[in-house]
């Protein structure tokens, strides 16, 4: 009996050793938790295209457009590189990250921060920093905590974004181009009150400005807003207001620029109706106290996904510029930065005009393998018109009340 007991004990011990070895092997096969540095990613993209204009304007300008304003000329809009460690969206404790994105291309004429790389290049192709900020998740005040950023970042206003991969069409809306801010330098927080409600608060140096000599009026500005996440995330509403002095000092304005605020206000509502149909509505109001100039806009987007390769895109928009203050063309590559600084430039307005535009396009995503997964080609046709009888378009300035443009671009991520 004793021999049998000893044999049984040895058998149990052997089974235990086998189990322990198997468990150890399983644990060894499991990936160790990623370190903070291991979650840093490096990505980039190239965006290039052409916007044709059958009117062949003598000044080579597609009036009413910014990033696609060069008529009948192929351009590289953006070549961008990004290093980022994003915040963990499931973080319940403290979390830290960053984003650094630099870009060269024709879009940099309109996205640069004043005081940074302003005239490094003087032609249509310029350099800029799109984003350079530190990111923080702070487990304060609410269960969802606070997400904060410190540094420089693209504006969150409107239905469109500086990153072409976030936009349905190649050309941009009047609202995005003329009715909202472009970029900010400062501090911004998002407080997740509950799963349905976010509160936005921020302070910055003003639209497209930096600190010191990069602030065109040495004044600050603020941002406030509310975000709603409804229907399980299928319906979102983002309402933001940015306010502060924007007119540059030293430009000879007949008012105190630091007491004359510009108010940018935008509400973007996105409804994912089902897996194929998404509707987005953008409402906009902008007002400049110094010039007593207001602008109003509404844009409706429709996105219908046919399959994994093809998505139909549409945008209809009306933008009122009753004082002729906001909708502007910039023929010279340095006009935009000169206007920000309050220096002489060759920019011109479309006058007191109510603009309408209809744009239809297709997003084609060919089946390509890594590292180019996500490549997209976006042909479009766009019709712009004056709805109140003015003539801001044409073969030369002020000769036509309408404009047709046909364009396409390609976005190559890597």
C-alpha positions in Angstrom: 0.0 0.0 0.0 2.8 2.3 0.9 4.5 1.7 -2.5 1.2 2.5 -4.2 0.9 5.8 -2.2 4.4 6.8 -3.1 3.7 6.1 -6.7 0.5 8.1 -6.6 2.3 11.0 -5.0 5.0 11.0 -7.7 2.3 10.9 -10.4 0.6 13.9 -8.8 3.9 15.7 -8.6 4.7 14.9 -12.2 1.3 16.2 -13.4 1.9 19.4 -11.4 5.3 19.9 -13.0 3.8 19.3 -16.5 1.0 21.8 -15.8 3.4 24.4 -14.4 5.6 24.0 -17.5 2.7 24.3 -19.8 1.5 27.4 -18.0 4.9 29.0 -18.1 5.1 28.2 -21.9 1.7 29.9 -22.4 2.8 33.0 -20.5 6.0 33.1 -22.4 4.1 33.0 -25.7 1.9 35.9 -24.6 3.1 39.4 -25.7 4.4 41.5 -22.8 2.4 44.7 -22.3 3.7 47.4 -24.8 5.9 50.0 -23.3 5.1 53.7 -23.9 7.8 54.0 -26.5 6.5 50.9 -28.3 3.2 52.7 -29.0 4.8 55.5 -31.0 4.0 55.3 -34.7 5.4 56.9 -37.8 3.2 57.5 -40.8 2.8 59.8 -43.7 0.8 60.5 -46.9 1.1 62.2 -50.3 -1.9 64.2 -51.7 -1.7 65.4 -55.3 -4.2 66.4 -57.8 -5.5 68.9 -60.5 -8.5 71.1 -60.6 -9.5 72.0 -64.2 -11.4 75.1 -65.2 -12.9 75.2 -68.7 -13.2 79.0 -68.5 -9.4 79.1 -68.4 -9.2 82.2 -66.2 -6.4 84.6 -67.1 -5.2 84.8 -63.5 -5.2 81.0 -63.2 -7.5 81.2 -60.1 -10.5 79.1 -59.4 -12.3 81.8 -57.4 -14.1 80.7 -54.3 -11.6 77.9 -53.6 -8.4 77.9 -51.6 -6.5 74.7 -51.5 -7.7 73.9 -55.1 -7.4 77.5 -56.3 -4.7 76.9 -59.0 -6.7 76.3 -62.3 -5.5 73.7 -64.8 -2.2 73.0 -63.0 -1.2 69.7 -61.4 0.0 70.2 -57.8 1.2 68.3 -54.9 -1.1 69.6 -52.2 0.6 67.9 -49.2 3.5 65.6 -48.4 3.2 65.0 -44.7 5.1 63.0 -42.1 3.8 62.3 -38.6 5.2 60.9 -35.4 2.6 60.3 -32.8 1.8 58.5 -29.6 -2.0 58.9 -29.3 -3.9 58.7 -26.0 -5.4 55.4 -25.1 -9.1 55.9 -25.6 -9.8 53.3 -22.8 -7.4 55.0 -20.3 -8.8 55.3 -16.8 -5.7 56.7 -15.2 -3.1 59.2 -16.3 -1.9 58.8 -19.9 0.4 60.9 -22.0 1.2 61.2 -25.7 2.1 63.6 -28.5 1.7 64.4 -32.2 4.3 66.0 -34.5 3.3 66.5 -38.2 5.3 68.5 -40.8 4.2 69.2 -44.3 5.4 70.6 -47.6 3.1 71.4 -50.5 0.8 74.0 -52.0 -1.7 73.7 -49.1 0.9 75.1 -46.8 0.1 78.6 -48.1 -3.2 78.4 -46.1 -2.3 76.2 -43.2 0.9 77.8 -41.8 1.4 79.2 -38.4 2.4 82.9 -38.4 6.0 83.2 -37.3 7.0 79.7 -38.3 8.6 78.9 -41.7 6.6 81.9 -43.2 9.0 82.5 -46.1 11.3 79.5 -46.1 10.0 79.0 -49.6 8.5 81.8 -51.6 6.6 79.9 -54.4 3.4 77.9 -54.4 5.2 75.1 -52.6 5.7 76.0 -49.0 6.6 74.3 -45.6 4.6 74.3 -42.4 4.0 72.5 -39.2 0.5 71.0 -39.2 0.6 69.8 -35.6 3.0 69.8 -32.7 1.4 69.2 -29.3 1.6 67.2 -26.1 -1.5 65.1 -25.2 -2.7 64.3 -21.7 -5.5 62.2 -20.2 -6.3 63.4 -16.7 -8.6 61.3 -14.5 -10.2 64.3 -12.9 -13.8 65.5 -12.2 -15.7 62.8 -14.0 -15.5 59.1 -14.7 -14.5 59.9 -18.3 -11.8 62.4 -17.2 -10.3 65.2 -19.2 -8.3 65.0 -22.4 -6.0 68.0 -22.9 -3.5 69.2 -25.5 -0.8 71.8 -25.2 1.0 73.2 -28.3 -0.3 73.6 -31.9 -3.0 71.7 -33.7 -5.5 72.0 -36.6 -8.8 73.6 -35.9 -11.6 71.2 -34.9 -14.3 73.4 -36.4 -16.4 72.5 -39.5 -17.2 69.2 -41.2 -13.8 69.3 -43.0 -10.2 69.0 -41.9 -6.7 69.9 -42.9 -5.9 66.2 -43.3 -7.3 65.2 -46.8 -7.9 61.6 -45.5 -10.6 63.1 -43.3 -12.5 64.8 -46.1 -15.0 63.4 -48.6 -14.1 65.6 -51.5 -10.9 67.2 -53.1 -12.2 70.7 -53.0 -13.2 72.5 -49.8 -16.4 74.2 -48.7 -16.8 78.0 -48.4 -17.4 77.4 -44.7 -14.1 75.6 -44.2 -12.2 78.0 -46.4 -13.6 81.3 -45.1 -15.9 80.8 -42.2 -13.9 78.9 -39.6 -10.5 78.9 -38.0 -7.6 77.0 -39.4 -5.1 76.3 -36.6 -4.3 77.1 -33.0 -1.4 77.6 -30.6 -2.4 77.2 -27.0 -4.1 74.9 -24.5 -7.4 73.0 -25.1 -9.4 70.6 -22.9 -12.2 68.1 -23.6 -14.1 67.1 -20.4 -16.0 63.9 -20.9 -19.0 64.7 -18.6 -20.6 61.4 -19.5 -20.8 59.1 -22.5 -23.2 61.5 -24.2 -21.7 64.9 -23.3 -18.3 66.5 -23.8 -17.4 70.1 -22.9 -14.6 71.9 -24.8 -12.6 74.8 -23.3 -9.4 76.4 -24.7 -7.2 79.5 -24.8 -4.9 80.3 -27.7 -3.1 83.1 -29.5 -5.7 83.5 -32.3 -6.2 81.9 -35.6 -3.0 80.7 -37.4 -0.8 82.7 -34.9 1.9 81.7 -32.5 3.6 83.5 -29.6 5.8 86.6 -29.6 6.4 87.9 -33.1 4.1 85.3 -34.5 1.1 86.9 -32.8 -0.2 89.6 -35.2 -1.9 91.7 -32.5 -0.4 90.4 -29.2 -3.8 89.4 -28.0 -5.3 86.1 -26.8 -8.4 84.2 -27.9 -10.7 81.6 -26.5 -12.6 78.5 -27.6 -15.7 77.0 -26.0 -18.0 74.2 -27.2 -20.3 71.2 -26.6 -20.2 67.8 -28.1 -23.1 65.3 -28.1 -22.8 61.6 -28.7 -26.2 60.1 -29.3 -27.8 56.9 -30.7 -24.9 54.8 -29.6 -22.5 57.1 -31.5 -24.5 57.1 -34.7 -25.5 60.7 -34.2 -22.9 63.3 -33.1 -23.2 67.1 -32.7 -20.2 69.4 -32.3 -20.9 73.1 -31.6 -17.8 75.3 -31.2 -17.2 79.0 -30.8 -13.8 80.7 -31.2 -13.5 84.4 -30.2 -10.8 87.0 -29.9 -9.1 89.8 -31.9 -7.9 88.6 -35.3 -7.1 91.8 -37.3 -3.4 92.6 -37.4 -1.8 95.6 -35.7 -0.1 98.1 -37.8 -2.4 97.7 -40.8 -3.9 101.2 -40.4 -7.3 99.9 -39.4 -9.7 102.7 -38.1 -10.3 101.0 -34.8 -8.5 99.4 -31.9 -7.8 95.9 -33.2 -7.4 94.4 -29.7 -10.9 95.4 -28.7 -12.5 94.3 -32.0 -13.3 90.6 -31.7 -13.9 88.1 -34.5 -16.5 85.4 -33.6 -16.3 82.1 -35.4 -19.3 79.8 -34.7 -19.9 76.4 -36.2 -22.2 73.4 -35.5 -21.5 70.1 -37.3 -24.1 67.3 -37.1 -23.2 63.9 -38.4 -25.9 61.1 -38.6 -24.8 57.6 -39.7 -28.2 56.5 -40.9 -27.0 52.9 -41.6 -23.9 51.1 -42.8 -24.0 52.7 -46.2 -25.5 56.2 -45.8 -24.1 59.1 -43.7 -25.6 62.6 -43.6 -23.6 65.6 -42.3 -24.9 69.2 -41.9 -22.6 72.1 -41.2 -24.0 75.4 -39.9 -21.8 78.5 -39.7 -21.8 82.1 -38.5 -18.8 84.4 -38.4 -18.7 88.1 -37.4 -15.9 90.7 -37.2 -16.6 93.6 -34.8 -14.1 95.9 -36.3 -15.5 95.8 -39.9 -19.1 95.1 -38.8 -18.9 92.2 -41.3 -20.9 89.0 -41.0 -20.9 85.7 -42.9 -23.4 82.8 -42.8 -23.2 79.4 -44.3 -25.0 76.0 -44.5 -23.6 72.9 -46.1 -25.2 69.5 -46.5 -23.1 66.4 -47.2 -24.3 63.0 -48.4 -22.0 60.0 -48.4 -23.2 56.6 -49.8 -20.9 53.6 -49.7 -21.7 51.2 -52.6 -19.0 48.7 -51.5 -15.5 48.5 -50.1 -14.1 50.2 -53.2 -16.6 52.9 -54.2 -18.3 55.6 -52.2 -20.5 58.4 -53.7 -20.0 61.8 -52.2 -22.1 65.0 -52.5 -22.1 68.5 -51.0 -24.5 71.3 -51.4 -23.8 74.7 -49.9 -24.9 78.3 -49.6 -22.6 81.0 -48.1 -23.6 84.6 -47.6 -20.9 87.3 -47.6 -23.0 90.4 -47.6 -20.1 92.8 -47.0 -17.7 91.1 -49.3 -15.3 90.6 -46.4 -14.6 86.9 -46.2 -14.5 85.2 -49.6 -11.1 86.1 -51.0 -8.6 85.0 -53.6 -4.8 85.0 -53.1 -3.0 85.1 -56.5 0.5 85.5 -55.1 1.9 82.6 -53.1 2.7 85.0 -50.2 -0.6 86.8 -50.2 -2.0 84.7 -47.3 0.9 85.3 -44.9 1.1 89.0 -45.9 -2.6 89.4 -45.1 -2.2 87.7 -41.7 0.7 90.1 -40.9 -1.2 93.2 -42.2 1.2 93.7 -45.1 0.3 94.8 -48.6 -0.9 91.9 -50.9 -2.7 91.2 -54.1 -5.7 89.4 -52.7 -9.2 90.4 -53.9 -12.7 89.9 -52.9 -15.8 88.6 -54.8 -17.8 91.5 -53.5 -21.2 91.4 -51.8 -22.1 88.0 -52.9 -24.3 85.0 -51.9 -22.4 81.9 -53.1 -24.0 78.6 -54.0 -22.0 75.4 -54.8 -22.9 71.8 -55.7 -20.1 69.2 -55.8 -20.4 65.5 -56.7 -17.6 63.0 -56.5 -16.6 59.4 -56.1 -14.1 57.9 -53.6 -12.3 55.0 -55.2 -10.2 52.8 -53.0 -8.4 50.2 -55.2 -7.5 46.9 -53.5 -3.8 47.5 -52.6 -1.6 45.9 -50.0 0.4 47.4 -47.2 2.0 49.9 -46.8 -0.4 51.7 -49.1 -3.6 50.4 -47.7 -6.1 53.2 -47.7 -5.0 54.7 -51.0 -7.9 56.7 -52.5 -8.6 58.5 -55.8 -11.3 61.2 -55.7 -12.7 62.6 -59.0 -15.3 65.4 -58.7 -17.3 67.9 -60.6 -18.2 71.2 -58.9 -20.5 74.1 -59.9 -20.2 77.5 -58.2 -22.6 80.3 -58.8 -23.6 83.8 -57.5 -27.1 83.7 -56.2 -27.6 87.5 -56.2 -26.5 88.6 -59.6 -22.8 89.4 -59.0 -20.0 88.2 -61.2 -17.0 87.0 -59.1 -16.0 84.2 -61.5 -15.0 84.1 -65.2 -12.1 84.3 -67.6 -11.0 87.4 -65.8 -12.1 88.9 -62.5 -15.8 89.8 -62.4 -16.9 88.5 -65.8 -19.2 85.6 -64.9 -21.8 84.7 -62.4 -20.9 81.0 -62.4 -18.0 78.5 -62.6 -17.6 74.8 -63.4 -14.5 73.0 -62.2 -13.5 69.3 -62.8 -10.8 67.8 -60.7 -9.3 64.7 -59.2 -6.7 63.9 -56.6 -5.0 60.9 -55.1 -4.1 60.2 -51.5 -1.3 57.8 -50.9 -0.8 56.9 -47.2 2.2 55.0 -45.9 
